[in-house]
Amino acid sequence: MRDVIVGLVRPTLPAMGYALFLAVNAAGVWGGVFPFLPLDFQTYDLLLWFYLAQAGTLFVTFFAGARLSFTGNGFLEKAPVLKAALPYFLGWCGLIAAIYVHDHTVELTVAGGALLGLGSGAFYLQWQRYFAATAEEVGERNMLTGGMYAAAIYFALYLIPRAITALLIPTVFLPLFSMALTLANRTIDPNQPMFQDGPRQNQRVYRRAFASMWRSALCLGGFALCTGLIRATAIESPTIGSLVNILSMAGLFVAGLAVLALWQLKGLRLNIVKLYQFTYPVVATAFLVLPATRLGYVRWLAAAVYALYSIGLLLMMLQCAQTSRARGVEPMFAYGMFGGIVYGMHDMGFIMGSIGHQITNQLVTQNTLVSLASVYLLGILFFAVTVNFRGTAPRLLQGDSIELVSAHPSAVPPRPKSVERVAEGERFHHDRVAKQVYLLQTEFRLSDREAEVVDLVVRGNTVARIAELLTVSENTVRTHMKRIYTKLSVHRKQELIELVERYDPSPTA
């Protein structure tokens, strides 16, 4: 067991490159210039304009990435790392120059923020493309370990003098993680269905993929909106930025370690909508008591909400990567749409909070407005994602679940709903085949989507029919079949059917 765990957390080049990118980008998590630029440089007006430029550009970059990947015009395929690294480099140069060129501080800060938003958004999209396009276990392991090592690297940056760190980011750290991403991209197989099946020729597939994600995106977007509101409240105190960054990185480390451990020991199945239901009462209560508290509470609330938000962003990447693999959807489209909704709602919260800062008076404090707005909007989103508007029954588990199949032989996953429901309007009950497929899935550690495909194959469906039922392309079905054959050590459909029929689904089995 120890050797397996060590193998999971062993650093790889992609994981360390991603970790370095996250650690450097953490300087932009709060206001964009924390914590490696002088505190006297971080005035309220400067941070406000910087964040609006950075966050607005980041939001546009995500939706632009989704749009470009959908149209398939080839722009993203030509020198992709350079297109991210150049604006990122110029953005940091603009920030550093703003410290010394006092006559143009605001202009350089805004330009630096916009360029950093463009560069970081492009880097996020490309890292997501790598994680989704690699083998499931490899991509998710690198993503999780990268988040863990990012925390260690971030805290190590405090050992370097602040002025030196600000210069090292564009001149040393940026080239290092850019090179790591370039080398990682060379390992991607471009012949996968997610890249070969044109989105415009498979619009039904992409609509279905979006339908499986929008509720999860709104749930995470609800927390993002609250982080934007609380950021606008606490931005007047630059020292809060360090606390926010520290707890955010610590939360990312703990979440990555916990997911890795549970994944290895027993397997893991998460659902963002369900997690939102569990955390909604706690977060809503925390904001509800905000008007009756002091400044110290605002600081810790901001830090705690951002720590929760950083964990949510990790889950967002996991879900988008699995959606791309399971449905054959271009990774940048899935992540760009999901991330665009989340970051857009974050920006909306910050703008609302900033407007509230301007209109508050002695009778209605900014904390009161933030509290009421947060609780109200969280409640509206809770209603939107848990109610089926076409009927009266609540739909509590909407969207694709995040599934991490344990590599440990003794781990037995719960019976997946995917074996029972393969398409909207068509259900398979707990008949003999479904139980046999579940036993096969348990022994060979198949994913839910692979179990769905096996179930349909055994029932005599053709590739075209399976693609229609699962709302994917035929190429995606064939790719799933290849992976299933490899895991089961079979070579033909008949051998797969015979293997399934060997299992005795009786209670005494």
C-alpha positions as CSV (number, residue, x, y, z in Angstrom):
1,M,0.0,0.0,0.0
2,R,2.8,2.4,0.9
3,D,4.5,1.8,-2.5
4,V,1.2,2.5,-4.3
5,I,0.7,5.8,-2.4
6,V,4.3,6.9,-3.0
7,G,3.7,6.1,-6.7
8,L,0.6,8.3,-6.7
9,V,2.3,11.4,-5.2
10,R,5.7,10.9,-7.0
11,P,6.4,14.2,-8.8
12,T,6.3,14.1,-12.6
13,L,7.3,16.8,-15.1
14,P,3.7,17.8,-16.0
15,A,2.6,17.7,-12.3
16,M,5.5,20.0,-11.2
17,G,5.1,22.3,-14.2
18,Y,1.4,22.7,-13.3
19,A,2.3,23.1,-9.6
20,L,4.7,26.0,-10.5
21,F,2.0,27.6,-12.6
22,L,-0.5,27.4,-9.8
23,A,1.9,28.8,-7.2
24,V,2.8,31.7,-9.4
25,N,-0.8,32.4,-10.3
26,A,-1.7,32.4,-6.7
27,A,-0.2,35.9,-6.6
28,G,-3.4,36.8,-8.6
29,V,-5.9,34.9,-6.6
30,W,-6.9,37.8,-4.4
31,G,-6.1,41.2,-6.0
32,G,-3.6,40.1,-8.5
33,V,-0.5,41.6,-7.0
34,F,-0.3,39.8,-3.7
35,P,1.9,39.0,-1.9
36,F,5.1,39.8,-3.9
37,L,4.7,43.5,-4.6
38,P,5.0,46.4,-2.1
39,L,2.0,46.9,0.2
40,D,2.1,50.7,-0.3
41,F,1.6,50.0,-4.0
42,Q,-1.6,48.2,-3.3
43,T,-4.1,51.0,-2.8
44,Y,-7.9,50.4,-3.0
45,D,-8.4,52.2,-6.3
46,L,-5.4,50.5,-7.9
47,L,-6.5,47.0,-6.8
48,L,-10.0,47.7,-7.9
49,W,-9.0,48.6,-11.5
50,F,-6.4,45.9,-11.6
51,Y,-8.9,43.2,-10.6
52,L,-11.6,44.4,-13.0
53,A,-9.2,44.3,-15.9
54,Q,-7.7,40.9,-14.9
55,A,-11.0,39.1,-14.0
56,G,-12.9,40.6,-17.0
57,T,-10.2,39.4,-19.4
58,L,-10.0,36.0,-17.7
59,F,-13.8,35.6,-18.2
60,V,-13.6,36.6,-21.8
61,T,-10.7,34.2,-22.4
62,F,-12.6,31.2,-21.2
63,F,-15.6,31.8,-23.4
64,A,-13.4,32.7,-26.3
65,G,-11.5,29.4,-25.9
66,A,-14.8,27.5,-25.8
67,R,-15.9,29.3,-29.0
68,L,-12.7,28.8,-30.9
69,S,-12.6,25.1,-30.0
70,F,-16.2,24.8,-31.2
71,T,-15.5,26.4,-34.5
72,G,-12.3,24.5,-35.0
73,N,-10.5,27.1,-37.0
74,G,-7.0,25.9,-35.9
75,F,-6.0,29.2,-34.1
76,L,-5.5,27.4,-30.8
77,E,-3.3,24.7,-32.3
78,K,-0.6,26.9,-33.6
79,A,2.1,27.8,-31.0
80,P,-0.4,27.5,-28.1
81,V,2.1,27.9,-25.3
82,L,3.6,31.0,-26.8
83,K,0.2,32.6,-27.1
84,A,-0.3,32.1,-23.4
85,A,3.3,32.9,-22.3
86,L,3.7,36.2,-24.2
87,P,0.7,38.1,-22.6
88,Y,1.6,36.6,-19.2
89,F,5.1,37.8,-19.4
90,L,4.0,41.3,-20.6
91,G,1.5,41.5,-17.8
92,W,4.0,40.9,-15.1
93,C,6.4,43.4,-16.8
94,G,3.6,45.9,-16.8
95,L,3.0,45.4,-13.0
96,I,6.7,45.8,-12.2
97,A,7.0,48.9,-14.4
98,A,3.9,50.4,-12.6
99,I,5.9,50.5,-9.4
100,Y,8.6,52.7,-10.9
101,V,6.8,54.8,-13.5
102,H,4.6,56.9,-11.2
103,D,3.1,59.1,-14.0
104,H,1.5,56.0,-15.6
105,T,0.8,53.7,-12.6
106,V,-2.9,53.3,-13.3
107,E,-2.5,52.7,-17.0
108,L,0.3,50.1,-16.6
109,T,-1.6,48.4,-13.8
110,V,-4.7,48.0,-15.9
111,A,-2.8,46.9,-18.9
112,G,-0.8,44.4,-16.7
113,G,-4.1,43.1,-15.3
114,A,-5.7,42.6,-18.6
115,L,-2.6,40.8,-20.0
116,L,-2.3,38.6,-16.9
117,G,-6.0,37.6,-17.2
118,L,-5.5,36.7,-20.9
119,G,-2.3,34.7,-20.2
120,S,-3.5,32.8,-17.1
121,G,-6.8,31.9,-18.8
122,A,-5.0,30.5,-21.8
123,F,-2.6,28.5,-19.6
124,Y,-5.6,27.1,-17.6
125,L,-7.3,26.0,-20.8
126,Q,-4.1,24.3,-22.1
127,W,-3.4,22.5,-18.9
128,Q,-7.0,21.3,-18.9
129,R,-6.5,20.0,-22.4
130,Y,-3.5,18.0,-21.4
131,F,-5.2,16.5,-18.3
132,A,-8.3,15.5,-20.3
133,A,-6.4,14.1,-23.2
134,T,-4.1,11.8,-21.2
135,A,-5.1,8.4,-19.8
136,E,-7.6,9.0,-17.0
137,E,-5.5,7.7,-14.1
138,V,-2.4,9.6,-15.3
139,G,-4.2,12.9,-16.0
140,E,-6.1,13.0,-12.7
141,R,-3.1,12.0,-10.7
142,N,-1.0,14.8,-12.2
143,M,-3.8,17.3,-11.6
144,L,-4.2,16.3,-8.0
145,T,-0.5,16.1,-7.2
146,G,0.1,19.3,-9.0
147,G,-2.3,21.0,-6.7
148,M,-0.6,19.6,-3.6
149,Y,2.9,20.6,-4.7
150,A,1.7,24.0,-5.7
151,A,1.0,24.7,-2.0
152,A,4.5,23.7,-1.0
153,I,6.1,25.8,-3.8
154,Y,3.9,28.8,-2.9
155,F,4.9,28.8,0.7
156,A,8.6,28.4,-0.3
157,L,8.3,31.6,-2.3
158,Y,8.1,33.4,1.1
159,L,11.7,32.5,1.7
160,I,12.8,34.6,-1.2
161,P,12.9,38.4,-0.8
162,R,9.8,40.0,-2.2
163,A,11.4,42.2,-4.8
164,I,13.4,39.3,-6.1
165,T,10.3,37.1,-6.4
166,A,8.5,39.6,-8.5
167,L,11.4,39.6,-10.9
168,L,11.8,35.8,-10.9
169,I,8.2,35.2,-11.9
170,P,8.4,36.5,-15.5
171,T,12.1,35.7,-16.1
172,V,12.6,32.2,-14.5
173,F,9.3,30.6,-13.3
174,L,7.3,31.5,-16.4
175,P,9.8,29.8,-18.9
176,L,10.0,26.8,-16.6
177,F,6.3,25.9,-16.5
178,S,5.9,27.0,-20.2
179,M,8.6,24.4,-21.1
180,A,6.9,21.7,-19.0
181,L,3.6,22.4,-20.7
182,T,5.2,22.2,-24.1
183,L,6.7,18.8,-23.4
184,A,3.5,17.6,-21.9
185,N,1.6,18.6,-25.0
186,R,3.9,16.4,-27.1
187,T,2.5,13.3,-25.4
188,I,-1.1,14.0,-26.4
189,D,-2.6,11.7,-28.9
190,P,-4.3,14.0,-31.5
191,N,-6.4,11.1,-33.0
192,Q,-8.8,10.8,-30.0
193,P,-12.5,11.4,-30.7
194,M,-12.4,14.6,-28.6
195,F,-10.1,16.2,-31.2
196,Q,-11.2,14.3,-34.4
197,D,-15.0,14.6,-34.2
198,G,-15.8,18.1,-35.3
199,P,-18.2,20.0,-32.9
200,R,-20.3,21.4,-35.7
201,Q,-20.9,17.9,-37.1
202,N,-21.8,16.6,-33.6
203,Q,-23.8,19.5,-32.2
204,R,-26.2,17.1,-30.4
205,V,-23.3,15.6,-28.5
206,Y,-22.1,19.0,-27.4
207,R,-25.6,20.2,-26.4
208,R,-25.9,17.0,-24.3
209,A,-22.5,17.7,-22.7
210,F,-23.6,21.2,-21.8
211,A,-26.9,19.9,-20.4
212,S,-24.9,17.6,-18.1
213,M,-22.8,20.4,-16.8
214,W,-24.8,23.6,-16.4
215,R,-26.3,22.8,-13.0
216,S,-22.9,22.0,-11.6
217,A,-21.6,25.2,-13.1
218,L,-24.3,27.2,-11.5
219,C,-23.7,25.6,-8.1
220,L,-20.0,26.4,-8.2
221,G,-20.9,29.8,-9.7
222,G,-23.0,30.5,-6.6
223,F,-19.9,30.2,-4.4
224,A,-17.9,32.2,-6.9
225,L,-20.5,35.0,-6.7
226,C,-20.1,35.0,-2.9
227,T,-16.3,35.2,-3.1
228,G,-16.6,38.2,-5.4
229,L,-19.0,39.9,-3.0
230,I,-16.7,39.3,0.0
231,R,-13.6,40.4,-1.9
232,A,-15.3,43.7,-2.6
233,T,-16.0,44.1,1.1
234,A,-12.5,43.3,2.3
235,I,-10.3,44.7,-0.5
236,E,-9.6,47.9,1.5
237,S,-7.2,45.9,3.7
238,P,-4.4,44.5,1.5
239,T,-3.1,42.3,4.4
240,I,-6.2,40.1,3.9
241,G,-4.8,39.0,0.6
242,S,-2.0,37.0,2.3
243,L,-4.4,35.2,4.6
244,V,-6.7,34.4,1.7
245,N,-3.8,33.0,-0.4
246,I,-2.5,31.0,2.5
247,L,-5.8,29.3,3.3
248,S,-6.6,28.8,-0.3
249,M,-3.4,27.0,-1.0
250,A,-3.7,25.0,2.2
251,G,-7.3,24.0,1.2
252,L,-6.0,22.9,-2.2
253,F,-3.3,20.8,-0.6
254,V,-5.7,19.1,1.9
255,A,-8.3,18.5,-0.8
256,G,-5.8,17.0,-3.2
257,L,-4.4,14.7,-0.5
258,A,-7.8,13.6,0.7
259,V,-9.0,12.9,-2.9
260,L,-5.9,10.9,-3.7
261,A,-6.2,8.9,-0.4
262,L,-9.9,8.1,-0.9
263,W,-9.3,7.3,-4.6
264,Q,-6.6,4.8,-3.7
265,L,-8.3,3.2,-0.7
266,K,-11.9,2.8,-1.8
267,G,-12.7,4.8,-4.9
268,L,-14.6,8.0,-4.9
269,R,-17.8,9.4,-6.5
270,L,-18.6,13.1,-6.1
271,N,-21.4,15.3,-7.4
272,I,-21.0,19.1,-7.3
273,V,-24.8,19.6,-7.0
274,K,-25.0,17.3,-4.0
275,L,-22.0,19.0,-2.4
276,Y,-23.7,22.3,-2.9
277,Q,-26.8,21.1,-1.1
278,F,-24.7,20.0,1.9
279,T,-22.6,23.2,2.1
280,Y,-25.4,25.7,1.3
281,P,-26.8,26.0,4.9
282,V,-23.3,26.6,6.4
283,V,-22.3,29.2,3.8
284,A,-25.6,31.0,3.9
285,T,-25.5,31.1,7.8
286,A,-22.0,32.5,7.7
287,F,-23.1,35.4,5.5
288,L,-26.3,35.9,7.4
289,V,-24.4,36.8,10.6
290,L,-22.0,39.1,8.8
291,P,-23.7,42.4,9.7
292,A,-23.4,41.7,13.4
293,T,-19.6,40.9,13.3
294,R,-16.4,42.9,13.4
295,L,-13.6,43.3,10.8
296,G,-11.8,40.2,12.0
297,Y,-14.7,38.0,11.1
298,V,-14.7,39.5,7.6
299,R,-11.1,38.5,7.1
300,W,-11.6,34.9,8.2
301,L,-14.8,34.6,6.2
302,A,-13.1,35.8,3.1
303,A,-10.3,33.4,3.6
304,A,-12.6,30.5,4.3
305,V,-14.8,31.1,1.4
306,Y,-11.8,31.4,-1.0
307,A,-10.4,28.1,0.4
308,L,-13.8,26.4,-0.4
309,Y,-13.8,28.1,-3.8
310,S,-10.3,26.8,-4.6
311,I,-11.5,23.3,-3.8
312,G,-14.5,23.8,-6.0
313,L,-12.2,24.8,-8.9
314,L,-10.3,21.6,-8.5
315,L,-13.6,19.6,-8.7
316,M,-14.5,21.7,-11.8
317,M,-11.3,20.6,-13.6
318,L,-11.9,16.9,-12.6
319,Q,-15.5,17.0,-13.9
320,C,-14.6,18.7,-17.2
321,A,-11.8,16.3,-17.9
322,Q,-14.1,13.3,-17.3
323,T,-16.8,14.9,-19.4
324,S,-14.4,15.3,-22.3
325,R,-13.3,11.6,-22.1
326,A,-16.7,10.1,-21.6
327,R,-18.6,12.1,-24.2
328,G,-15.8,12.8,-26.7
329,V,-16.0,16.6,-26.3
330,E,-13.1,19.0,-27.0
331,P,-11.5,19.8,-23.5
332,M,-11.3,23.5,-24.1
333,F,-15.0,23.7,-24.9
334,A,-16.0,21.8,-21.8
335,Y,-13.7,23.8,-19.5
336,G,-14.2,27.1,-21.3
337,M,-18.0,26.9,-20.9
338,F,-17.9,25.7,-17.3
339,G,-15.2,28.1,-16.3
340,G,-16.7,31.0,-18.1
341,I,-20.0,30.6,-16.1
342,V,-18.1,30.3,-12.8
343,Y,-15.7,33.2,-13.4
344,G,-18.4,35.3,-14.9
345,M,-20.5,35.0,-11.7
346,H,-17.4,35.7,-9.6
347,D,-17.0,39.0,-11.5
348,M,-20.6,39.8,-11.1
349,G,-20.3,39.4,-7.4
350,F,-17.3,41.7,-7.2
351,I,-19.0,44.4,-9.3
352,M,-22.1,44.2,-7.1
353,G,-20.0,44.5,-4.0
354,S,-18.1,47.4,-5.4
355,I,-21.3,49.2,-6.3
356,G,-22.5,48.5,-2.8
357,H,-19.4,50.1,-1.4
358,Q,-20.3,53.3,-3.2
359,I,-23.9,53.5,-2.1
360,T,-23.8,52.4,1.5
361,N,-24.4,54.8,4.3
362,Q,-24.7,54.8,8.1
363,L,-28.1,53.1,8.0
364,V,-27.3,50.3,5.6
365,T,-23.7,49.1,5.8
366,Q,-21.8,47.3,3.1
367,N,-21.7,44.1,5.2
368,T,-25.5,44.2,5.4
369,L,-25.9,44.4,1.6
370,V,-23.3,41.7,1.0
371,S,-25.1,39.5,3.6
372,L,-28.5,39.9,2.1
373,A,-27.3,39.6,-1.5
374,S,-25.3,36.4,-0.8
375,V,-28.1,34.6,1.1
376,Y,-30.7,35.6,-1.5
377,L,-28.7,34.6,-4.5
378,L,-27.5,31.3,-3.0
379,G,-31.2,30.5,-2.2
380,I,-32.3,31.3,-5.8
381,L,-29.5,29.1,-7.2
382,F,-30.4,26.3,-4.8
383,F,-33.9,26.4,-6.1
384,A,-32.8,26.5,-9.8
385,V,-30.5,23.5,-9.6
386,T,-32.7,21.2,-7.5
387,V,-36.1,21.6,-9.1
388,N,-37.2,19.9,-12.3
389,F,-39.1,22.7,-14.1
390,R,-40.8,20.1,-16.4
391,G,-42.4,18.3,-13.5
392,T,-42.9,18.4,-9.8
393,A,-40.3,15.9,-8.7
394,P,-37.0,17.4,-7.5
395,R,-33.9,16.3,-9.4
396,L,-31.2,16.3,-6.8
397,L,-28.3,14.7,-8.6
398,Q,-28.1,16.5,-12.0
399,G,-25.1,16.3,-14.2
400,D,-22.2,14.0,-14.5
401,S,-20.7,12.8,-11.3
402,I,-16.9,12.9,-10.7
403,E,-15.8,9.3,-10.6
404,L,-12.4,8.1,-9.4
405,V,-12.2,4.3,-9.7
406,S,-9.9,2.8,-7.1
407,A,-6.9,0.8,-8.2
408,H,-7.1,-1.3,-5.0
409,P,-8.5,-4.8,-5.7
410,S,-10.5,-4.9,-2.4
411,A,-12.4,-1.7,-3.1
412,V,-16.0,-2.3,-4.1
413,P,-17.8,0.7,-5.6
414,P,-21.5,1.3,-5.0
415,R,-23.9,0.2,-7.7
416,P,-23.8,3.0,-10.2
417,K,-26.9,4.6,-11.5
418,S,-25.4,4.5,-15.0
419,V,-26.0,0.8,-15.3
420,E,-29.7,1.4,-14.8
421,R,-30.1,4.5,-16.9
422,V,-28.4,4.8,-20.3
423,A,-30.5,7.5,-21.9
424,E,-33.2,9.9,-21.0
425,G,-36.6,8.2,-21.2
426,E,-35.2,4.7,-21.3
427,R,-34.4,2.7,-18.2
428,F,-33.0,-0.7,-17.5
429,H,-34.1,-2.4,-14.3
430,H,-32.1,-4.6,-11.9
431,D,-32.4,-7.6,-14.3
432,R,-29.8,-10.3,-14.7
433,V,-27.6,-8.5,-17.3
434,A,-27.4,-5.3,-15.2
435,K,-26.3,-7.3,-12.1
436,Q,-23.8,-9.3,-14.2
437,V,-22.3,-6.0,-15.6
438,Y,-22.1,-4.6,-12.0
439,L,-20.1,-7.7,-10.9
440,L,-17.8,-7.3,-13.9
441,Q,-17.3,-3.6,-13.2
442,T,-16.5,-4.3,-9.6
443,E,-13.8,-6.9,-10.4
444,F,-12.2,-5.1,-13.3
445,R,-12.7,-1.6,-11.9
446,L,-14.5,-0.2,-15.0
447,S,-15.8,3.4,-15.0
448,D,-19.5,4.1,-15.0
449,R,-19.4,5.0,-18.7
450,E,-17.5,1.8,-19.6
451,A,-20.1,-0.2,-17.6
452,E,-22.9,1.5,-19.6
453,V,-21.2,0.5,-22.9
454,V,-20.7,-3.1,-21.8
455,D,-24.4,-3.2,-20.7
456,L,-25.6,-2.0,-24.1
457,V,-23.2,-4.3,-26.0
458,V,-24.4,-7.4,-24.1
459,R,-28.0,-6.4,-24.9
460,G,-27.2,-6.6,-28.6
461,N,-27.0,-2.9,-29.5
462,T,-24.8,-1.8,-32.4
463,V,-22.2,0.9,-32.2
464,A,-24.5,3.4,-33.9
465,R,-27.4,2.5,-31.5
466,I,-25.1,2.9,-28.5
467,A,-23.9,6.3,-29.7
468,E,-27.5,7.4,-30.1
469,L,-28.5,6.2,-26.6
470,L,-25.5,7.8,-24.9
471,T,-25.6,10.9,-27.1
472,V,-21.9,10.5,-28.2
473,S,-20.3,10.0,-31.5
474,E,-19.6,6.5,-32.9
475,N,-15.8,7.2,-32.7
476,T,-16.2,7.8,-28.9
477,V,-18.0,4.5,-28.5
478,R,-15.3,2.7,-30.4
479,T,-12.7,4.3,-28.2
480,H,-14.5,3.2,-25.1
481,M,-14.7,-0.3,-26.5
482,K,-10.9,-0.4,-27.1
483,R,-10.3,0.6,-23.4
484,I,-12.8,-2.0,-22.2
485,Y,-11.1,-4.7,-24.3
486,T,-7.7,-3.7,-22.9
487,K,-9.0,-3.8,-19.3
488,L,-10.8,-7.1,-19.7
489,S,-8.1,-8.7,-21.9
490,V,-10.6,-9.7,-24.6
491,H,-10.3,-9.0,-28.4
492,R,-13.8,-9.5,-29.7
493,K,-17.4,-8.6,-28.9
494,Q,-18.3,-12.3,-28.5
495,E,-15.6,-12.8,-25.9
496,L,-16.9,-9.8,-24.0
497,I,-20.4,-11.2,-24.0
498,E,-19.1,-14.6,-22.8
499,L,-17.1,-13.0,-20.0
500,V,-20.2,-11.2,-18.7
501,E,-22.3,-14.4,-18.9
502,R,-19.9,-16.2,-16.6
503,Y,-21.0,-14.1,-13.6
504,D,-23.7,-15.5,-11.4
505,P,-25.9,-12.6,-10.2
506,S,-27.7,-14.6,-7.6
507,P,-27.5,-13.3,-4.0
508,T,-25.2,-16.2,-3.0
509,A,-22.6,-15.2,-5.6
